[in-house]
Amino acid sequence: MDPRRKRWLSTAAAVALVPLVLTAGYDAHRAGTLSGARTGLTIIVPAAPGGGWDTVARELQVALRENDIVSNPQVANVPGAAGTIGLSQLLGMDGQEDVVMITGTVMIGGIAVNGSPQDLTATTPVARVADDYEVIVVPADSPYETLDDLLADWKAQPRSVAIGGGSLGGTDQLLAVLLAKQVGIEPSGVNYIPYAGGGEAVASLLSGASDVGISGWNEFADQVEAGKLRALALSAPEPKPEIGVPTLMEQGIDLHLPNWRGVVAPAGLSTEEAQELQDIVDEAIATPEWADALRRNAWADSELLGEEYGQFIAEETARIDSIVKEAGL
């Protein structure tokens, strides 16, 4: 059996249990509100509270509520398997116009690595809302003072450098693989250690279990500012003065990788229902609350709506699947 398919099947029992709880909640919600998404919208976060997707959902929730765009926006966390458990839920809700899900780069990688039968392109695309960027860090007492120091040692002894990050196939691992290719390291030889979240990755760095950490800036920012971690490079395409970490591009590495965040809805919506959801998200990201969220979280505005966003998802799916296969993940 394909090991990726086996990984997916290992989570199938968990997937089967979740719908009973969620569907009951949605049915009760719909029975009491017949005015669609403007009256009550549920935002599925396919991850545990506290991470990047959860932050996006809760920032959207504030923008929607504070500006009376949606009267009762709710957030529901459905964690597991790089978001594919939540995706499975969404794909079982055909025609429900009052539910959306947060998604992004990590989910596409998770689908590819886990051999999931689910497909993000089977959803209704609503909007891409922001780009986050990855940062490469080391412990403050690491011998790697600069990115060049790290790369020199990594190229000499690839397997001896333990790199900690998020779930398999996610943006953290993709950046490690792409950076390896850029500097002449065989991607399949990258010693990558996946963790459930930024907190575990930080703990692995501080304990010495990992030599290098890769994650979103917000996962490591507090520890960098406290002097416990040292940031070596950022995956943004251009300098980000508000972060103050040199980009890979600035350091001679022709590589940038956004961790984009977006919103999708169930399949089976009418043109009018899909447009209504696009309008709702478009209105939310035009608010002062969302502008403040972009600033506080060091996100880049990357709005893309409807069909253009759907085409972007299709292109990202093909690109990331190719990277995963080439690296033997």
LUMDREN-811667 format. One record per residue (C-alpha): residue in three letters; x, y, z. Coordinates in steps of 0.1 Angstrom, whole numbers, padded with zeros to 4 digits, always signed. Layout:
AlaXYZ/...
***
This chain:
Met+0000+0000+0000/Asp+0012+0035-0008/Pro+0025+0049+0025/Arg+0008+0082+0019/Arg-0025+0064+0015/Lys-0018+0044+0047/Arg-0012+0077+0066/Trp-0046+0089+0054/Leu-0064+0057+0064/Ser-0049+0059+0099/Thr-0070+0090+0105/Ala-0102+0077+0089/Ala-0118+0066+0122/Ala-0113+0101+0136/Val-0128+0116+0105/Ala-0159+0094+0108/Leu-0166+0105+0144/Val-0165+0142+0139/Pro-0194+0147+0115/Leu-0220+0135+0140/Val-0211+0164+0163/Leu-0207+0191+0137/Thr-0236+0182+0115/Ala-0260+0183+0145/Gly-0247+0217+0154/Tyr-0251+0230+0119/Asp-0286+0215+0115/Ala-0298+0232+0147/His-0282+0265+0136/Arg-0300+0264+0102/Ala-0333+0254+0118/Gly-0333+0287+0137/Thr-0319+0310+0110/Leu-0333+0310+0075/Ser-0317+0342+0063/Gly-0284+0327+0052/Ala-0248+0336+0060/Arg-0256+0372+0069/Thr-0276+0361+0099/Gly-0252+0334+0111/Leu-0220+0322+0096/Thr-0198+0293+0110/Ile-0161+0295+0102/Ile-0144+0261+0104/Val-0108+0261+0116/Pro-0093+0228+0105/Ala-0067+0230+0133/Ala-0065+0234+0171/Pro-0070+0268+0187/Gly-0040+0292+0188/Gly-0024+0285+0155/Gly-0022+0305+0122/Trp-0056+0293+0108/Asp-0073+0299+0141/Thr-0059+0334+0143/Val-0072+0342+0108/Ala-0106+0329+0117/Arg-0109+0349+0149/Glu-0096+0381+0133/Leu-0123+0377+0106/Gln-0149+0370+0133/Val-0141+0403+0150/Ala-0142+0422+0117/Leu-0176+0406+0108/Arg-0192+0411+0142/Glu-0179+0446+0150/Asn-0191+0460+0116/Asp-0224+0442+0116/Ile-0215+0423+0084/Val-0227+0390+0100/Ser-0248+0391+0131/Asn-0236+0358+0147/Pro-0202+0346+0133/Gln-0190+0315+0151/Val-0157+0296+0150/Ala-0155+0258+0152/Asn-0122+0240+0155/Val-0118+0206+0138/Pro-0081+0197+0141/Gly-0062+0169+0125/Ala-0041+0156+0096/Ala-0028+0190+0083/Gly-0064+0202+0080/Thr-0077+0173+0060/Ile-0102+0162+0087/Gly-0118+0196+0086/Leu-0118+0195+0048/Ser-0136+0161+0049/Gln-0163+0178+0070/Leu-0167+0207+0046/Leu-0170+0184+0016/Gly-0199+0166+0032/Met-0219+0198+0035/Asp-0229+0204-0001/Gly-0252+0233-0005/Gln-0248+0248+0029/Glu-0244+0285+0023/Asp-0238+0295+0060/Val-0204+0278+0066/Val-0169+0285+0054/Met-0135+0271+0062/Ile-0100+0286+0066/Thr-0074+0270+0044/Gly-0039+0276+0030/Thr-0006+0262+0018/Val-0004+0237+0047/Met-0036+0220+0037/Ile-0025+0214+0001/Gly+0008+0199+0014/Gly-0010+0178+0039/Ile-0033+0164+0012/Ala-0003+0154-0009/Val+0018+0139+0019/Asn-0010+0120+0037/Gly-0024+0106+0004/Ser-0058+0121+0013/Pro-0087+0113-0011/Gln-0100+0148-0005/Asp-0093+0177-0029/Leu-0093+0214-0020/Thr-0103+0222-0056/Ala-0137+0204-0050/Thr-0147+0233-0027/Thr-0163+0266-0036/Pro-0135+0292-0036/Val-0144+0324-0017/Ala-0113+0345-0011/Arg-0076+0345-0004/Val-0071+0370+0024/Ala-0035+0373+0035/Asp+0000+0360+0032/Asp+0022+0351+0062/Tyr+0059+0344+0059/Glu+0082+0317+0073/Val+0112+0325+0094/Ile+0143+0303+0100/Val+0155+0304+0136/Val+0182+0288+0158/Pro+0187+0289+0196/Ala+0204+0320+0209/Asp+0234+0299+0219/Ser+0237+0282+0185/Pro+0270+0283+0167/Tyr+0251+0295+0136/Glu+0254+0333+0138/Thr+0243+0338+0102/Leu+0224+0320+0075/Asp+0258+0314+0058/Asp+0271+0296+0089/Leu+0240+0273+0089/Leu+0242+0266+0052/Ala+0279+0258+0053/Asp+0274+0231+0080/Trp+0242+0218+0064/Lys+0258+0213+0031/Ala+0288+0195+0047/Gln+0266+0172+0069/Pro+0229+0174+0058/Arg+0216+0146+0081/Ser+0233+0161+0112/Val+0212+0192+0111/Ala+0178+0185+0127/Ile+0151+0209+0115/Gly+0119+0213+0135/Gly+0087+0226+0121/Gly+0050+0219+0117/Ser+0031+0191+0101/Leu+0044+0169+0073/Gly+0038+0186+0039/Gly+0032+0220+0054/Thr+0049+0252+0046/Asp+0076+0247+0071/Gln+0088+0214+0055/Leu+0083+0228+0020/Leu+0106+0257+0028/Ala+0132+0233+0042/Val+0130+0212+0010/Leu+0131+0241-0014/Leu+0161+0257+0005/Ala+0179+0223+0003/Lys+0174+0222-0035/Gln+0187+0258-0038/Val+0219+0250-0020/Gly+0226+0216-0036/Ile+0213+0193-0009/Glu+0192+0163-0019/Pro+0157+0171-0006/Ser+0151+0135+0005/Gly+0181+0138+0028/Val+0166+0167+0049/Asn+0164+0157+0085/Tyr+0129+0172+0092/Ile+0111+0167+0125/Pro+0074+0175+0125/Tyr+0057+0190+0156/Ala+0020+0196+0163/Gly+0025+0234+0167/Gly+0048+0263+0172/Gly+0049+0257+0210/Glu+0064+0222+0205/Ala+0088+0235+0179/Val+0101+0262+0203/Ala+0105+0236+0231/Ser+0125+0214+0208/Leu+0148+0242+0200/Leu+0153+0253+0236/Ser+0159+0217+0247/Gly+0184+0210+0219/Ala+0162+0184+0202/Ser+0162+0206+0170/Asp+0191+0226+0157/Val+0170+0248+0134/Gly+0133+0258+0135/Ile+0111+0269+0106/Ser+0076+0283+0112/Gly+0056+0314+0107/Trp+0070+0346+0122/Asn+0043+0348+0149/Glu+0051+0314+0162/Phe+0086+0324+0171/Ala+0084+0362+0175/Asp+0081+0363+0213/Gln+0111+0340+0218/Val+0132+0360+0193/Glu+0123+0393+0210/Ala+0131+0377+0244/Gly+0166+0368+0231/Lys+0160+0330+0234/Leu+0160+0324+0196/Arg+0180+0341+0168/Ala+0162+0347+0135/Leu+0184+0341+0104/Ala+0161+0345+0074/Leu+0126+0354+0063/Ser+0108+0338+0033/Ala+0092+0371+0021/Pro+0098+0383-0014/Glu+0109+0417-0002/Pro+0121+0432+0030/Lys+0097+0435+0059/Pro+0109+0464+0081/Glu+0082+0457+0107/Ile+0099+0423+0113/Gly+0135+0433+0109/Val+0148+0399+0097/Pro+0167+0397+0064/Thr+0150+0378+0037/Leu+0165+0348+0019/Met+0164+0369-0013/Glu+0185+0396+0004/Gln+0211+0370+0014/Gly+0216+0357-0022/Ile+0191+0328-0021/Asp+0166+0330-0049/Leu+0137+0317-0029/His+0105+0331-0013/Leu+0075+0312+0000/Pro+0043+0327+0013/Asn+0021+0308+0037/Trp-0011+0321+0022/Arg-0044+0320+0041/Gly-0078+0318+0024/Val-0115+0310+0028/Val-0135+0282+0010/Ala-0171+0270+0012/Pro-0189+0238+0005/Ala-0196+0227-0031/Gly-0231+0229-0045/Leu-0238+0266-0039/Ser-0257+0287-0063/Thr-0240+0316-0081/Glu-0258+0340-0058/Glu-0249+0321-0026/Ala-0212+0320-0036/Gln-0212+0357-0045/Glu-0228+0365-0011/Leu-0199+0348+0007/Gln-0174+0366-0014/Asp-0191+0399-0006/Ile-0191+0391+0031/Val-0154+0383+0032/Asp-0146+0413+0009/Glu-0164+0436+0033/Ala-0146+0421+0063/Ile-0111+0427+0049/Ala-0120+0463+0040/Thr-0126+0471+0077/Pro-0103+0490+0101/Glu-0103+0458+0123/Trp-0088+0437+0095/Ala-0063+0464+0086/Asp-0052+0463+0123/Ala-0050+0425+0122/Leu-0027+0427+0092/Arg-0004+0451+0110/Arg-0004+0432+0143/Asn+0003+0399+0127/Ala+0028+0411+0101/Trp+0006+0396+0074/Ala+0006+0409+0038/Asp-0027+0418+0021/Ser-0032+0393-0008/Glu-0069+0395-0016/Leu-0080+0373-0045/Leu-0117+0365-0050/Gly-0139+0338-0066/Glu-0128+0323-0099/Glu-0093+0338-0098/Tyr-0088+0324-0063/Gly-0101+0290-0075/Gln-0075+0291-0104/Phe-0048+0300-0078/Ile-0058+0269-0057/Ala-0056+0246-0087/Glu-0021+0260-0096/Glu-0009+0257-0060/Thr-0022+0221-0058/Ala-0002+0211-0089/Arg+0029+0230-0077/Ile+0030+0216-0042/Asp+0021+0181-0053/Ser+0051+0182-0076/Ile+0074+0194-0048/Val+0062+0166-0025/Lys+0067+0139-0051/Glu+0101+0151-0061/Ala+0113+0152-0025/Gly+0099+0118-0018/Leu+0078+0131+0012/
***
